[in-house]
Amino acid sequence: YSMSELPEPAPNPAYGTGIVGLDDHMRLRRGDLTIVSGVPGAGKTTFVNEVFCRLAKARRFRTIWASFEQRVKPDHRRNLRTFHAEKLEVDMSAEEKAAADAWIEEQFRFLVPDDDTEASLDWLLETRGGAVTRFDPFACVVDPWNALEHTRPPGMTTTEYTGVSIERIKRFARKRRVHMLVVAHPTKLQRKPNGEYPEPNLWDIADSAHWANKADLGVMVWRKTGQSETEIAVVKSKFYNELGRPGSIKGIFDETKARLTVTDDGGMR
């Protein structure tokens, strides 16, 4: 093709979350894949919850969740209620709970396998495909990848399987025009002599370096043991102009409002 023979791409704007300092580094758009990782207990799920709650509040963007490490009821509902009401669930009035629940009903859907269903990638994409058609979400979340049932075809290595699986997710995102966000745990990291985990990166995610190679955005969530300050580090951005440049912010999560209070929008790493 000559340049003039190729069609212009359809408009596909990228949207910031509104978290102070983060929009310079992380903007989301339909059809892309974001990978979020970090050591256990660093706050990955908490951060992802806030991102899509903010997009729901500010832009009425809908999200479909496949969350395997927090129960939809009561855990996820409690967190979503807290974000909406900006107070702990135990402090909400009946009216505040009802208003939050109406917002949750409008903005979110949840994929929940029954006791006889193997939550595999095939199940996830098939079920989510129907949900996308009915619900028209902006984003779909898998939290975490490691909780899915993974059965490799005979003769396929773990690395090959992971690469093929990520490509399937990316094709789904492009075809369905949804943003796909996957939370993936790192391999088991060896603690330092002082008891701290080393700060992980995308290459530390379990099973394959494909996570680092194929992501459009890569985000690491980091918190030192015993400390309350959390670092959100965007370590990969495939398209700087559209999605933002790598960089980080630091903040303390306010459990009473389900929001990160930024203490340092540190800029470029």
C-alpha positions as CSV (number, residue, x, y, z in Angstrom):
1,Y,0.0,0.0,0.0
2,S,1.0,3.6,-0.5
3,M,0.2,5.9,2.4
4,S,-2.8,7.4,0.6
5,E,-4.3,4.0,0.1
6,L,-4.5,3.1,3.8
7,P,-7.7,4.2,5.6
8,E,-7.6,6.6,8.5
9,P,-8.0,4.8,11.9
10,A,-11.2,5.4,13.8
11,P,-10.9,7.9,16.6
12,N,-10.0,6.1,19.8
13,P,-9.3,8.6,22.6
14,A,-7.4,7.7,25.8
15,Y,-8.8,8.7,29.2
16,G,-7.0,9.5,32.5
17,T,-8.3,8.3,35.8
18,G,-8.2,11.6,37.6
19,I,-5.7,10.3,40.2
20,V,-3.4,13.3,40.9
21,G,-0.2,13.0,38.9
22,L,-1.1,9.7,37.2
23,D,-2.7,11.0,34.1
24,D,0.7,12.0,32.7
25,H,1.8,8.4,32.8
26,M,-1.4,6.3,32.5
27,R,-4.3,6.8,30.1
28,L,-6.7,4.1,29.1
29,R,-8.4,3.5,25.7
30,R,-10.5,0.8,24.1
31,G,-8.7,-2.1,22.5
32,D,-5.5,-1.9,24.6
33,L,-4.1,-4.3,27.2
34,T,-2.8,-3.1,30.6
35,I,-0.9,-5.4,33.0
36,V,-0.8,-4.6,36.7
37,S,1.6,-6.5,39.0
38,G,3.3,-6.2,42.3
39,V,4.2,-8.3,45.4
40,P,1.4,-9.7,47.6
41,G,-0.3,-7.2,49.8
42,A,1.0,-4.2,47.9
43,G,-2.5,-3.0,46.9
44,K,-3.0,-4.1,43.3
45,T,-6.7,-4.9,43.6
46,T,-7.3,-1.8,45.6
47,F,-5.7,0.3,42.9
48,V,-7.6,-1.3,40.1
49,N,-10.9,-0.9,41.9
50,E,-10.2,2.8,42.3
51,V,-9.3,3.3,38.6
52,F,-12.5,1.9,37.3
53,C,-14.7,3.5,40.0
54,R,-13.2,6.8,39.0
55,L,-14.0,6.2,35.4
56,A,-17.5,5.2,36.3
57,K,-18.1,8.3,38.4
58,A,-16.5,10.8,36.0
59,R,-17.5,9.4,32.6
60,R,-20.1,6.7,33.3
61,F,-17.8,4.1,31.8
62,R,-18.9,0.6,32.6
63,T,-16.7,-2.3,33.7
64,I,-17.0,-6.1,33.8
65,W,-15.1,-7.7,36.6
66,A,-13.7,-11.2,36.8
67,S,-12.3,-11.0,40.4
68,F,-11.2,-14.3,41.9
69,E,-9.6,-13.1,45.1
70,Q,-12.4,-10.9,46.4
71,R,-16.0,-12.1,46.8
72,V,-18.5,-10.1,44.9
73,K,-20.6,-10.1,48.1
74,P,-19.7,-8.8,50.6
75,D,-16.1,-7.8,49.7
76,H,-16.3,-6.1,46.3
77,R,-19.7,-4.6,47.1
78,R,-18.3,-3.1,50.3
79,N,-15.4,-1.5,48.5
80,L,-17.6,-0.1,45.7
81,R,-20.1,1.3,48.2
82,T,-17.2,3.0,50.1
83,F,-15.9,4.6,47.0
84,H,-19.4,5.9,46.1
85,A,-20.4,7.2,49.5
86,E,-16.8,8.2,50.6
87,K,-17.3,6.6,53.9
88,L,-17.0,3.2,55.5
89,E,-19.9,0.8,54.9
90,V,-20.6,0.6,58.6
91,D,-21.1,4.4,58.8
92,M,-23.6,4.6,55.8
93,S,-27.2,5.2,56.2
94,A,-29.7,3.0,54.5
95,E,-30.3,5.7,51.9
96,E,-26.5,6.0,51.2
97,K,-26.3,2.2,50.7
98,A,-29.3,2.2,48.4
99,A,-27.7,5.0,46.3
100,A,-24.4,3.2,46.1
101,D,-26.1,-0.1,45.1
102,A,-28.1,1.7,42.3
103,W,-24.8,3.0,41.0
104,I,-23.2,-0.4,41.2
105,E,-26.1,-1.9,39.3
106,E,-25.8,0.6,36.5
107,Q,-22.0,0.6,36.1
108,F,-20.7,-2.9,36.8
109,R,-21.2,-6.5,36.0
110,F,-19.4,-9.5,37.6
111,L,-18.4,-12.9,36.0
112,V,-18.7,-15.6,38.6
113,P,-18.2,-19.3,37.8
114,D,-20.5,-21.7,39.5
115,D,-19.2,-24.7,41.5
116,D,-19.2,-27.0,38.5
117,T,-17.5,-24.6,36.1
118,E,-13.7,-24.6,35.4
119,A,-12.7,-20.9,35.2
120,S,-10.5,-21.3,32.2
121,L,-9.4,-18.7,29.6
122,D,-11.9,-20.3,27.2
123,W,-14.7,-19.9,29.7
124,L,-13.6,-16.3,30.5
125,L,-13.6,-15.1,26.8
126,E,-16.8,-16.9,25.9
127,T,-18.7,-15.6,28.9
128,R,-17.2,-12.2,28.6
129,G,-18.0,-12.0,24.9
130,G,-21.7,-12.4,25.6
131,A,-21.5,-9.9,28.5
132,V,-19.8,-7.3,26.4
133,T,-22.6,-7.6,23.8
134,R,-25.3,-7.1,26.4
135,F,-23.6,-4.5,28.7
136,D,-21.3,-2.4,26.4
137,P,-18.5,-1.8,28.9
138,F,-15.5,0.4,28.5
139,A,-13.2,-2.2,30.3
140,C,-12.9,-5.8,31.4
141,V,-10.8,-6.8,34.4
142,V,-9.2,-10.1,35.2
143,D,-7.9,-10.2,38.8
144,P,-5.7,-12.2,39.0
145,W,-4.6,-14.1,36.0
146,N,-3.0,-16.8,38.2
147,A,-6.4,-17.8,39.6
148,L,-7.6,-19.0,36.2
149,E,-7.4,-22.7,35.4
150,H,-4.6,-23.1,32.8
151,T,-4.3,-26.4,30.9
152,R,-1.6,-26.4,28.3
153,P,-2.1,-28.4,25.1
154,P,0.3,-31.3,24.8
155,G,3.7,-30.3,23.5
156,M,3.3,-26.6,24.4
157,T,5.6,-25.0,26.9
158,T,4.4,-22.7,29.6
159,T,6.0,-19.7,27.9
160,E,4.4,-20.6,24.6
161,Y,1.0,-21.1,26.2
162,T,1.2,-17.7,28.0
163,G,2.2,-16.0,24.8
164,V,-0.7,-17.5,22.9
165,S,-3.1,-16.7,25.7
166,I,-2.1,-13.0,25.8
167,E,-2.5,-12.8,22.1
168,R,-6.1,-14.2,22.5
169,I,-6.8,-11.5,25.1
170,K,-5.4,-8.8,22.9
171,R,-7.5,-9.9,19.9
172,F,-10.6,-10.0,22.1
173,A,-9.8,-6.4,23.2
174,R,-9.4,-5.1,19.6
175,K,-12.4,-7.0,18.2
176,R,-14.8,-6.1,21.0
177,R,-13.3,-2.5,21.5
178,V,-12.9,-2.9,25.2
179,H,-9.9,-2.1,27.4
180,M,-8.5,-5.3,29.0
181,L,-6.7,-5.1,32.3
182,V,-5.1,-8.1,33.8
183,V,-3.6,-8.4,37.3
184,A,-0.8,-10.9,37.2
185,H,1.3,-12.0,40.2
186,P,5.1,-12.1,40.0
187,T,7.1,-15.2,40.6
188,K,8.0,-16.0,44.2
189,L,10.5,-13.4,45.0
190,Q,13.3,-14.0,47.5
191,R,13.3,-11.6,50.4
192,K,16.4,-9.5,51.1
193,P,18.4,-10.0,54.3
194,N,16.4,-7.2,55.9
195,G,13.1,-9.0,55.2
196,E,12.0,-6.8,52.3
197,Y,11.0,-8.0,48.9
198,P,13.0,-6.7,46.0
199,E,11.0,-4.2,43.9
200,P,9.6,-6.3,41.1
201,N,9.2,-5.4,37.4
202,L,7.2,-6.8,34.5
203,W,9.9,-9.4,33.7
204,D,9.2,-10.9,37.2
205,I,5.6,-11.9,36.4
206,A,5.1,-15.6,36.7
207,D,5.4,-17.9,33.6
208,S,6.6,-15.7,30.8
209,A,8.4,-12.5,29.7
210,H,5.5,-12.1,27.2
211,W,3.8,-10.0,29.8
212,A,6.5,-7.4,29.5
213,N,6.7,-7.6,25.7
214,K,3.0,-7.6,24.8
215,A,1.4,-5.1,27.2
216,D,0.4,-1.7,26.0
217,L,0.7,-0.4,29.5
218,G,2.6,-2.0,32.4
219,V,2.0,-0.9,36.0
220,M,3.7,-2.0,39.2
221,V,2.2,-1.4,42.6
222,W,4.8,-1.4,45.4
223,R,4.7,-1.0,49.1
224,K,7.4,-1.6,51.6
225,T,6.6,-4.0,54.5
226,G,5.1,-2.2,57.4
227,Q,4.7,1.1,55.6
228,S,1.5,2.8,54.4
229,E,2.9,4.7,51.4
230,T,2.2,3.0,48.1
231,E,4.0,3.6,44.8
232,I,2.1,3.3,41.5
233,A,4.8,3.0,38.8
234,V,4.0,3.0,35.1
235,V,7.0,1.1,33.8
236,K,5.9,0.5,30.3
237,S,3.9,2.6,27.8
238,K,3.9,1.5,24.2
239,F,2.5,4.8,22.8
240,Y,3.8,7.8,24.7
241,N,1.7,10.4,22.9
242,E,-1.5,8.6,23.5
243,L,-1.0,6.6,26.7
244,G,1.5,8.7,28.7
245,R,5.2,8.4,29.5
246,P,6.5,6.0,32.2
247,G,6.6,7.6,35.6
248,S,5.4,7.1,39.1
249,I,3.3,8.6,42.0
250,K,3.3,7.8,45.7
251,G,0.3,8.0,48.0
252,I,-1.5,6.6,51.0
253,F,-4.7,4.7,50.5
254,D,-7.6,6.2,52.5
255,E,-9.7,3.2,53.5
256,T,-12.6,5.4,54.6
257,K,-13.0,6.8,51.1
258,A,-11.4,4.0,49.0
259,R,-9.1,6.5,47.4
260,L,-5.4,7.1,47.1
261,T,-4.3,10.3,48.6
262,V,-1.2,11.3,46.6
263,T,1.8,12.4,48.6
264,D,4.3,12.7,45.7
265,D,3.6,12.9,42.0
266,G,7.2,11.9,41.4
267,G,7.4,12.3,37.6
268,M,9.8,10.5,35.4
269,R,11.6,7.4,36.6
